[in-house]
Amino acid sequence: MTNDELHIVYDSGIGPELNSYLMEITANIFLQLDDKTDKRLIDMILDQAKQKGTGKWTSWDAMDLQVGTPTIDVAVVARDLSGYKAERRQRVRC
């Protein structure tokens, strides 16, 4: 879908049933322009993150203490997977 189409989808969800600030800002972000390039800002943001290690260290410490931190654990994995952008872009061939 194009940014304009995504804006319409999210914007149409705003109403009495889904009256949400997050829906509103999500709808608007698809229209936001980048100050430096005049392209849509959403297209300028890389879908790739780097690790600093704090999430991983938190997960390790929690495991040592036998405390579950599933949300942090999944976030660490997702961030790690985002670093494999070239691999994610390849088509899976069977």
Secondary structure, DSSP 4 states (H G I P E B T S, - for coil): --HHHHHHHHHHT-SSTT--HHHHHHHHHTTPBPTTTSSBHHHHS-S-----SHHHHHHHHHHHTT---HHHHHHHHHHHHHT-HHHHHSPP--
